[in-house]
Amino acid sequence: MDSRPSFGERAVIVQLDFGFDDLAEQLEEIRLLCLSAGALVCSEVYGRRHAPDPATYAGKGKIQEIEAEVLSHDADIVIFNHELSPAQERNLERIM
């Protein structure tokens, strides 16, 4: 019997690089977490920043790229592989 979950929501993963060494490990972990939760990763968005944007974590251009990926892949959810503040979550929900 296959123990993998059937896929439900289509997800876009967002990973920003702030210069840490374990980026590949972080990406693999979030992919596996999505799989175990039953989400199908349909796209991954990457970016580099010196520091998180206080309002949206990612900059305006990256947010537009994420929106385009959501639309082109008919994604249900966006998963940031980072801890967002409540204000950042609200701002992102309002924008997208």
Contacts in CASP RR format, 6 or more apart in sequence:
PFRMAT RR
TARGET T0000
AUTHOR 0000-0000-0000
METHOD contacts of the structure
MODEL  1
MDSRPSFGERAVIVQLDFGFDDLAEQLEEIRLLCLSAGALVCSEVYGRRH
APDPATYAGKGKIQEIEAEVLSHDADIVIFNHELSPAQERNLERIM
4 35 0 8 1.000
5 35 0 8 1.000
5 36 0 8 1.000
5 37 0 8 1.000
5 38 0 8 1.000
6 38 0 8 1.000
7 38 0 8 1.000
7 39 0 8 1.000
7 40 0 8 1.000
8 38 0 8 1.000
8 39 0 8 1.000
8 40 0 8 1.000
8 76 0 8 1.000
9 38 0 8 1.000
9 39 0 8 1.000
9 40 0 8 1.000
9 76 0 8 1.000
9 77 0 8 1.000
10 39 0 8 1.000
10 40 0 8 1.000
10 42 0 8 1.000
10 73 0 8 1.000
10 74 0 8 1.000
10 75 0 8 1.000
10 76 0 8 1.000
10 77 0 8 1.000
11 34 0 8 1.000
11 39 0 8 1.000
11 40 0 8 1.000
11 41 0 8 1.000
11 42 0 8 1.000
11 75 0 8 1.000
11 76 0 8 1.000
11 77 0 8 1.000
11 78 0 8 1.000
11 79 0 8 1.000
12 41 0 8 1.000
12 42 0 8 1.000
12 43 0 8 1.000
12 44 0 8 1.000
12 45 0 8 1.000
12 66 0 8 1.000
12 69 0 8 1.000
12 70 0 8 1.000
12 73 0 8 1.000
12 75 0 8 1.000
12 77 0 8 1.000
12 78 0 8 1.000
12 79 0 8 1.000
13 27 0 8 1.000
13 30 0 8 1.000
13 31 0 8 1.000
13 34 0 8 1.000
13 41 0 8 1.000
13 43 0 8 1.000
13 44 0 8 1.000
13 45 0 8 1.000
13 79 0 8 1.000
13 81 0 8 1.000
14 44 0 8 1.000
14 45 0 8 1.000
14 58 0 8 1.000
14 62 0 8 1.000
14 66 0 8 1.000
14 78 0 8 1.000
14 79 0 8 1.000
14 80 0 8 1.000
14 81 0 8 1.000
14 82 0 8 1.000
15 23 0 8 1.000
15 26 0 8 1.000
15 27 0 8 1.000
15 30 0 8 1.000
15 44 0 8 1.000
15 45 0 8 1.000
15 46 0 8 1.000
15 47 0 8 1.000
15 81 0 8 1.000
15 82 0 8 1.000
16 46 0 8 1.000
16 47 0 8 1.000
16 48 0 8 1.000
16 49 0 8 1.000
16 52 0 8 1.000
16 57 0 8 1.000
16 58 0 8 1.000
16 62 0 8 1.000
16 82 0 8 1.000
17 23 0 8 1.000
17 46 0 8 1.000
17 47 0 8 1.000
17 48 0 8 1.000
17 49 0 8 1.000
18 48 0 8 1.000
18 49 0 8 1.000
18 50 0 8 1.000
18 51 0 8 1.000
18 52 0 8 1.000
19 48 0 8 1.000
20 26 0 8 1.000
26 81 0 8 1.000
27 44 0 8 1.000
27 81 0 8 1.000
30 79 0 8 1.000
30 81 0 8 1.000
31 41 0 8 1.000
34 40 0 8 1.000
34 41 0 8 1.000
34 79 0 8 1.000
35 41 0 8 1.000
39 77 0 8 1.000
39 79 0 8 1.000
42 73 0 8 1.000
42 74 0 8 1.000
42 75 0 8 1.000
43 69 0 8 1.000
43 72 0 8 1.000
43 73 0 8 1.000
43 75 0 8 1.000
45 62 0 8 1.000
45 65 0 8 1.000
45 66 0 8 1.000
45 69 0 8 1.000
47 58 0 8 1.000
47 62 0 8 1.000
49 58 0 8 1.000
49 59 0 8 1.000
52 58 0 8 1.000
52 82 0 8 1.000
52 88 0 8 1.000
53 59 0 8 1.000
54 88 0 8 1.000
55 87 0 8 1.000
55 88 0 8 1.000
55 91 0 8 1.000
56 63 0 8 1.000
56 88 0 8 1.000
56 91 0 8 1.000
56 92 0 8 1.000
56 95 0 8 1.000
57 80 0 8 1.000
57 82 0 8 1.000
57 84 0 8 1.000
57 88 0 8 1.000
57 92 0 8 1.000
58 66 0 8 1.000
58 80 0 8 1.000
63 92 0 8 1.000
63 95 0 8 1.000
63 96 0 8 1.000
66 78 0 8 1.000
66 96 0 8 1.000
67 95 0 8 1.000
67 96 0 8 1.000
69 75 0 8 1.000
70 78 0 8 1.000
70 96 0 8 1.000
78 92 0 8 1.000
78 96 0 8 1.000
84 92 0 8 1.000
END
